[in-house]
Amino acid sequence: MEGAYDNEGVDHVADFDNPLSQGIIRYIPSDSLPLSIRNTLPAKNDKPFIFVPTGFLNREKDYMTKILSALKLELPNLVVVTVETKGSAEEQYRESYCVQNLSSHPIAKDWTDDHAKEVLHAKVGRLLESLLDSSMEVGAWLLPDTPRRHNGAAQMACDALPKGGNSVALGLIGLDEEEEDQGFQERMISAMVPLGSPIKNVMKILYDLDLKDGAPCANLTHILVFENAQEKQMFREHLLDLVPDFMIGFGAITDDAMMHAFNNAKEGSPIILFKHTGKNVDSLCRMFRHAITHMKVSEKESHVSPPETQMTPAAKTKHEQGAVVIPPIAGEENELIKLFINTWPPKFNAGTIVLSDPLIMPTSSLQKKLLGAISAAFDLKTGSVDIRLAKRKALTYAWSFCNATRAHLKKKKRQTESIHIQLVLFTVASIAASVFYDRVYGKSSSKTMSKIQLVIYLSTILLPIYITSVKQESDKGVQLAAWGVFSVASARVESEIYKFRTQVGRYRAKEKTEIAMQNTIEAFVLRLEEIWKSVKDHMQEDGMILPEDFWAFDPDDVSSISEPSKSPKSAIRSKSPVSESTQLLPKNDPPNQDENDEEDPPEEPFIDDLFSPLKTDDYLEDRMQRFMTEKSNHVKAMVRKNQIISFIIKIITIMSGAAAALHLQWCVPVVLAVTAAFGTGQEFRKYPSRIDMGNSLVLQLNELKLWWMGMSMYEKQLPKNKNKLILTAEQAMLSEIESTFGSPRDASNKDLE
């Protein structure tokens, strides 16, 4: 545009040895700008930019790090993408905002069209500000598609950014995207200098609300200009592969924006669509609603194959290949929508789509829906049927291994306690036999013995011999060591299972690819193998070898990999380890919902089937809360037993003093032996130390839960916070059982390091 771009005449020396260049874009108010707006603008509305020449991304392997360093940024925790639209925000508000079937809308049925547009515009702005404000709190970036002044959505999003703070709105510009970029490029090249050199010249751009040209939006905080638009797209895709993102669609979105939205749906990234803001947006909303409704019906009828006579040849082919067949929308005229319906992605995740009616949905509900979509997209990755089968197989093995170690530890516990009880009881019996024999028969001159005297006499000889053999076995500590090994192994296997199901630490797939998810399964299997090696010798010693078909699994049993089950609140949660008869709980038929119930549908509680992926909230309830309750009850039981034993010891000690005072010195050894027996039992069970460790564990888990509850909804979605919660909780629970048996910390477990 003639006169839109100009330079201040300050000479500088150009040195392009450094491939990256930098410069400043200065927005100058035009004369036609109203005085009220001119007064609100800063004195120097300067925006720094980084210029990336053609070929830089191909030459530099670590181009992402170098570019972010030049921008003085670090990778964000989240990226918010807005789609491309046509026209300024004002034009879209006047021409695109429209409530279809206004008379039947539950909120706006009595409004005029103009009033509905005004409310829609205000509501969209409020929802946008709420989303961006919450996103920026957790270190998100705003990344508008086509961040130019003719894109009203980009301008609205930049204007909605929180004022002050460290908000980032990154604009990616490709210089060969539009016709007028030639003049823009010439001005920019003449104004930029090599990265690190002092900037002596700025590129001026007129700031005028009436200009709808290809210049960058004035409220971008960072501008990254690529000489080649293809490399800009390459950088964008790489960034979105590294960082979770969600897309916001509203206004007069373009056909390209519709393609981007559909591609996001195919890739499983969250999408928010504001209805009534544009014709194409409403078409997408109608398409997603139609597909989701059809998929819900198909899911209920999945056990019944559709009659081939009622299927078209194309639909029959798709059905045989396992693809999703969505029927066409009656009366749909948009060719892109027809194309999307015919090429519906087989891995479509309905949980990632948020259809928001700004007139109905409040900001709190929208954020709740968005968090659910983010969780569905990035928190738990399910993978293809083959991946889910492999996960099911690994978890089946893990639970079987866990059950085997529990069976072993119970047996070793019984053997250890049996040795201890024998040692204590026979010692007391030996002392009592000696005392009674001396008391009753010690002064007898008869050379013949009665049967009772003979039994007591033999007891004084045989019991010490047996006690010596039991003491030797106890001193070796073989059974006690095996009990500790199996107890720790069982706890480690269960801990790894929950970390694998919640997908944290080494079990979190860095990418949404089949290979990345397969790598997590391999890591899980290798970890189980390490634990198996730690108990293998003890298992063989005990004669309980795992069967040869331990890994047996039916790969055709697709019913075992269904999605997490839902059930009414009256259903009982499964809390016991998996057994051969474990079955997934059936899903209840969803209640009928009218058209507007989709804005805030009721949530069904999760029922743990011991195999499905676990969300963080489900982990808190099914694992942490249950463990804390059980541990708290166990500590209370130990306190009660410890108090009873201590009381008995005191009473018996008093009795020994009373016996001495009553000249019954002969029974004092027996009383002291009984006292020692109770004291030995108290020491054997380590009640004081176990009570202290149990209380510390419950306190630590409570503190961890309070830390989690104090986070905002968006902070809870960050992988690093989820990792800290689950990995710290699992490590605390594992450390308690390891300390009980004096087992060293597992050096191979490096999730928290």
Rosetta blueprint (number, residue, H / E / L):
1 M L
2 E L
3 G L
4 A L
5 Y E
6 D E
7 N E
8 E L
9 G L
10 V L
11 D L
12 H L
13 V L
14 A L
15 D L
16 F L
17 D L
18 N L
19 P L
20 L L
21 S E
22 Q E
23 G E
24 I E
25 I E
26 R E
27 Y E
28 I E
29 P E
30 S L
31 D L
32 S L
33 L L
34 P L
35 L H
36 S H
37 I H
38 R H
39 N L
40 T L
41 L L
42 P L
43 A L
44 K L
45 N E
46 D E
47 K E
48 P E
49 F E
50 I E
51 F E
52 V E
53 P L
54 T L
55 G L
56 F H
57 L H
58 N H
59 R H
60 E L
61 K L
62 D L
63 Y H
64 M H
65 T H
66 K H
67 I H
68 L H
69 S H
70 A H
71 L H
72 K L
73 L L
74 E L
75 L L
76 P L
77 N L
78 L E
79 V E
80 V E
81 V E
82 T E
83 V L
84 E L
85 T E
86 K L
87 G E
88 S L
89 A H
90 E H
91 E H
92 Q H
93 Y H
94 R H
95 E H
96 S L
97 Y L
98 C L
99 V L
100 Q L
101 N L
102 L H
103 S H
104 S H
105 H L
106 P L
107 I L
108 A L
109 K L
110 D L
111 W L
112 T L
113 D H
114 D H
115 H H
116 A H
117 K H
118 E H
119 V H
120 L H
121 H H
122 A H
123 K H
124 V H
125 G H
126 R H
127 L H
128 L H
129 E H
130 S H
131 L H
132 L H
133 D H
134 S H
135 S H
136 M H
137 E H
138 V L
139 G L
140 A E
141 W E
142 L E
143 L E
144 P E
145 D L
146 T L
147 P L
148 R E
149 R L
150 H L
151 N E
152 G H
153 A H
154 A H
155 Q H
156 M H
157 A H
158 C H
159 D H
160 A L
161 L L
162 P L
163 K L
164 G L
165 G L
166 N L
167 S L
168 V E
169 A E
170 L E
171 G E
172 L E
173 I E
174 G E
175 L L
176 D L
177 E L
178 E L
179 E L
180 E L
181 D H
182 Q H
183 G H
184 F H
185 Q H
186 E H
187 R H
188 M H
189 I H
190 S H
191 A H
192 M L
193 V E
194 P E
195 L L
196 G L
197 S L
198 P L
199 I L
200 K L
201 N L
202 V L
203 M E
204 K E
205 I E
206 L E
207 Y E
208 D L
209 L L
210 D L
211 L L
212 K L
213 D L
214 G L
215 A L
216 P E
217 C L
218 A L
219 N L
220 L L
221 T L
222 H E
223 I E
224 L E
225 V E
226 F E
227 E L
228 N L
229 A H
230 Q H
231 E H
232 K H
233 Q H
234 M H
235 F H
236 R H
237 E H
238 H H
239 L H
240 L H
241 D H
242 L H
243 V L
244 P L
245 D E
246 F E
247 M E
248 I E
249 G E
250 F L
251 G L
252 A L
253 I E
254 T L
255 D H
256 D H
257 A H
258 M H
259 M H
260 H H
261 A H
262 F H
263 N H
264 N H
265 A H
266 K H
267 E H
268 G L
269 S L
270 P L
271 I E
272 I E
273 L E
274 F E
275 K L
276 H L
277 T L
278 G L
279 K H
280 N H
281 V H
282 D H
283 S H
284 L H
285 C H
286 R H
287 M H
288 F H
289 R H
290 H H
291 A H
292 I H
293 T H
294 H H
295 M H
296 K H
297 V H
298 S H
299 E H
300 K H
301 E L
302 S L
303 H L
304 V L
305 S L
306 P L
307 P L
308 E H
309 T H
310 Q H
311 M L
312 T L
313 P H
314 A H
315 A H
316 K H
317 T H
318 K H
319 H H
320 E H
321 Q L
322 G L
323 A L
324 V L
325 V L
326 I L
327 P L
328 P L
329 I L
330 A L
331 G L
332 E L
333 E L
334 N L
335 E H
336 L H
337 I H
338 K H
339 L H
340 F H
341 I H
342 N H
343 T L
344 W L
345 P L
346 P L
347 K L
348 F L
349 N L
350 A H
351 G H
352 T H
353 I E
354 V E
355 L E
356 S E
357 D L
358 P L
359 L L
360 I L
361 M L
362 P L
363 T H
364 S H
365 S H
366 L H
367 Q H
368 K H
369 K H
370 L H
371 L H
372 G H
373 A H
374 I H
375 S H
376 A H
377 A H
378 F H
379 D H
380 L L
381 K L
382 T L
383 G L
384 S L
385 V H
386 D H
387 I H
388 R H
389 L H
390 A H
391 K H
392 R H
393 K H
394 A H
395 L H
396 T H
397 Y H
398 A H
399 W H
400 S H
401 F H
402 C H
403 N H
404 A H
405 T H
406 R H
407 A H
408 H H
409 L H
410 K H
411 K H
412 K H
413 K H
414 R H
415 Q H
416 T H
417 E H
418 S H
419 I H
420 H H
421 I H
422 Q H
423 L H
424 V H
425 L H
426 F H
427 T H
428 V H
429 A H
430 S H
431 I H
432 A H
433 A H
434 S H
435 V H
436 F H
437 Y H
438 D H
439 R H
440 V H
441 Y H
442 G L
443 K L
444 S L
445 S L
446 S L
447 K L
448 T L
449 M L
450 S L
451 K H
452 I H
453 Q H
454 L H
455 V H
456 I H
457 Y H
458 L H
459 S H
460 T H
461 I H
462 L H
463 L H
464 P H
465 I H
466 Y H
467 I H
468 T H
469 S H
470 V H
471 K H
472 Q H
473 E H
474 S H
475 D H
476 K H
477 G L
478 V H
479 Q H
480 L H
481 A H
482 A H
483 W H
484 G H
485 V H
486 F H
487 S H
488 V H
489 A H
490 S H
491 A H
492 R H
493 V H
494 E H
495 S H
496 E H
497 I H
498 Y H
499 K H
500 F H
501 R H
502 T H
503 Q L
504 V L
505 G H
506 R H
507 Y H
508 R L
509 A L
510 K L
511 E L
512 K L
513 T L
514 E H
515 I H
516 A H
517 M H
518 Q H
519 N H
520 T H
521 I H
522 E H
523 A H
524 F H
525 V H
526 L H
527 R H
528 L H
529 E H
530 E H
531 I H
532 W H
533 K H
534 S H
535 V H
536 K H
537 D H
538 H H
539 M H
540 Q H
541 E H
542 D H
543 G L
544 M L
545 I L
546 L L
547 P L
548 E H
549 D H
550 F H
551 W H
552 A L
553 F L
554 D L
555 P L
556 D L
557 D L
558 V H
559 S H
560 S H
561 I H
562 S L
563 E L
564 P L
565 S L
566 K E
567 S L
568 P L
569 K L
570 S L
571 A L
572 I L
573 R L
574 S L
575 K L
576 S L
577 P L
578 V L
579 S L
580 E L
581 S L
582 T L
583 Q L
584 L L
585 L L
586 P L
587 K L
588 N L
589 D L
590 P L
591 P L
592 N L
593 Q L
594 D L
595 E H
596 N H
597 D H
598 E H
599 E H
600 D L
601 P L
602 P L
603 E L
604 E L
605 P L
606 F E
607 I L
608 D L
609 D L
610 L L
611 F L
612 S L
613 P L
614 L L
615 K L
616 T H
617 D H
618 D H
619 Y H
620 L H
621 E H
622 D H
623 R H
624 M H
625 Q H
626 R H
627 F H
628 M H
629 T H
630 E H
631 K H
632 S H
633 N H
634 H H
635 V H
636 K H
637 A H
638 M H
639 V H
640 R H
641 K H
642 N H
643 Q H
644 I H
645 I H
646 S H
647 F H
648 I H
649 I H
650 K H
651 I H
652 I H
653 T H
654 I H
655 M H
656 S H
657 G H
658 A H
659 A H
660 A H
661 A H
662 L L
663 H L
664 L L
665 Q H
666 W H
667 C H
668 V H
669 P H
670 V H
671 V H
672 L H
673 A H
674 V H
675 T H
676 A H
677 A H
678 F H
679 G H
680 T H
681 G H
682 Q H
683 E H
684 F H
685 R L
686 K L
687 Y H
688 P H
689 S H
690 R H
691 I H
692 D H
693 M H
694 G H
695 N H
696 S H
697 L H
698 V H
699 L H
700 Q H
701 L H
702 N H
703 E H
704 L H
705 K H
706 L H
707 W H
708 W H
709 M H
710 G L
711 M L
712 S L
713 M L
714 Y L
715 E H
716 K H
717 Q H
718 L L
719 P H
720 K H
721 N H
722 K H
723 N H
724 K H
725 L H
726 I H
727 L H
728 T H
729 A H
730 E H
731 Q H
732 A H
733 M H
734 L H
735 S H
736 E H
737 I H
738 E H
739 S H
740 T H
741 F L
742 G L
743 S L
744 P L
745 R L
746 D L
747 A L
748 S L
749 N L
750 K L
751 D L
752 L L
753 E L
